[in-house]
Amino acid sequence: MYAHLYVRCWPLRSWEDVLRSYDNVDRPVHITCGHAGKGLYRIMWDTEDRNTYDKVAPMFSAARDNENWGHCELHFIDTKTVKHRMYLMGSKTPKEDITITRSVSSRVTASLILFAANLVFLFS
């Protein structure tokens, strides 16, 4: 089964080792931006567009949404800074506007830059 949802996690090394800040990040930040198809829930599970998350969010969850359509944008400001914006469908103002900065010793941004470069290559 394929789920359509939006999830933004706090920086984490494991489910228990969570940093609740995006300043000087020294671990991965996971963002799943797949909420462009959330209307499929009523077809797959014979329900109206209902929230299928547990009532209590896990400690690593900074934000989540599976009730709204939307899209995300990543802007790589420099080698240490990424700007993440999440928009709901039809809105010109982001619902979320998050700045993520890496620590000097971190390799997290290199992974994000490599991922973005692959996306540019795929869509160009």
C-alpha positions as CSV (number, residue, x, y, z in Angstrom):
1,M,0.0,0.0,0.0
2,Y,1.1,3.6,-0.7
3,A,0.3,6.4,1.7
4,H,-0.1,10.0,0.7
5,L,0.9,12.3,3.5
6,Y,3.2,15.0,4.8
7,V,5.6,14.4,7.6
8,R,8.4,16.6,8.9
9,C,10.6,15.1,11.6
10,W,12.9,16.7,14.1
11,P,16.6,16.0,13.5
12,L,17.2,12.4,14.8
13,R,19.8,9.7,15.1
14,S,17.3,7.1,16.4
15,W,13.6,7.2,17.5
16,E,14.8,8.2,21.0
17,D,17.8,10.5,20.1
18,V,15.8,13.5,18.9
19,L,16.9,17.2,18.7
20,R,14.0,19.5,18.9
21,S,15.6,22.4,17.0
22,Y,16.7,23.1,13.4
23,D,19.7,25.2,14.5
24,N,23.2,23.6,14.2
25,V,21.8,20.3,13.2
26,D,24.2,17.4,13.3
27,R,21.8,14.6,12.2
28,P,19.4,13.9,9.4
29,V,16.1,15.7,9.0
30,H,13.4,13.6,7.3
31,I,10.7,15.3,5.3
32,T,8.1,13.3,3.4
33,C,6.1,15.5,1.1
34,G,3.6,13.2,-0.6
35,H,0.3,14.9,0.3
36,A,-0.6,15.6,-3.3
37,G,-2.7,12.5,-3.5
38,K,-4.4,12.3,-0.2
39,G,-7.9,12.1,-1.8
40,L,-7.1,8.4,-2.7
41,Y,-7.9,7.4,0.9
42,R,-11.7,7.4,0.3
43,I,-11.1,5.0,-2.6
44,M,-8.6,2.7,-0.8
45,W,-10.3,2.5,2.5
46,D,-13.9,3.4,1.6
47,T,-13.8,6.4,3.9
48,E,-14.2,10.1,3.4
49,D,-11.0,12.1,3.7
50,R,-10.3,11.3,7.3
51,N,-7.2,11.7,9.4
52,T,-5.5,8.2,9.7
53,Y,-2.8,9.2,12.1
54,D,-2.7,8.1,15.7
55,K,-4.1,10.8,18.0
56,V,-0.7,11.2,19.8
57,A,2.2,12.2,17.5
58,P,5.5,10.3,18.1
59,M,8.3,12.3,19.8
60,F,10.3,12.7,16.6
61,S,7.3,14.2,14.7
62,A,7.5,18.0,14.2
63,A,4.6,18.2,11.8
64,R,2.2,15.9,9.9
65,D,-0.8,16.2,7.7
66,N,-2.8,13.7,5.7
67,E,-6.0,15.7,5.4
68,N,-4.9,18.4,3.0
69,W,-3.6,18.6,-0.5
70,G,-0.3,20.5,-0.9
71,H,3.3,20.6,-2.0
72,C,6.8,21.4,-0.6
73,E,9.7,23.5,-1.7
74,L,13.4,23.2,-0.6
75,H,15.7,26.2,-1.2
76,F,19.4,25.7,-0.6
77,I,20.6,29.1,0.6
78,D,24.2,28.1,1.1
79,T,26.3,25.0,2.1
80,K,24.9,25.2,5.7
81,T,21.3,26.5,5.2
82,V,18.2,25.0,3.7
83,K,14.8,26.7,3.7
84,H,11.8,24.3,3.7
85,R,8.3,25.6,2.8
86,M,5.1,23.6,2.8
87,Y,2.1,25.0,1.0
88,L,-1.5,23.9,1.1
89,M,-3.2,23.6,-2.3
90,G,-4.3,27.0,-3.6
91,S,-2.3,29.1,-1.1
92,K,0.5,31.4,-2.0
93,T,1.5,31.7,1.7
94,P,3.4,28.8,3.2
95,K,1.8,27.0,6.1
96,E,5.3,26.1,7.2
97,D,8.4,28.1,6.7
98,I,11.4,26.3,8.4
99,T,15.1,27.2,8.2
100,I,17.5,24.3,8.8
101,T,21.1,25.1,9.6
102,R,23.8,22.4,9.9
103,S,26.6,22.4,12.5
104,V,30.1,23.0,11.2
105,S,31.1,19.3,11.7
106,S,27.9,17.9,10.1
107,R,27.6,16.1,6.8
108,V,23.8,16.3,6.6
109,T,23.7,19.2,4.1
110,A,25.9,17.3,1.7
111,S,23.3,14.6,1.5
112,L,20.5,17.1,0.9
113,I,22.5,18.8,-1.8
114,L,23.2,15.5,-3.5
115,F,19.5,14.6,-3.3
116,A,18.5,18.0,-4.8
117,A,21.1,17.6,-7.6
118,N,19.6,14.2,-8.5
119,L,16.1,15.8,-8.6
120,V,17.3,18.6,-10.9
121,F,18.9,16.0,-13.1
122,L,15.8,13.8,-13.2
123,F,13.5,16.7,-14.1
124,S,15.7,18.6,-16.5
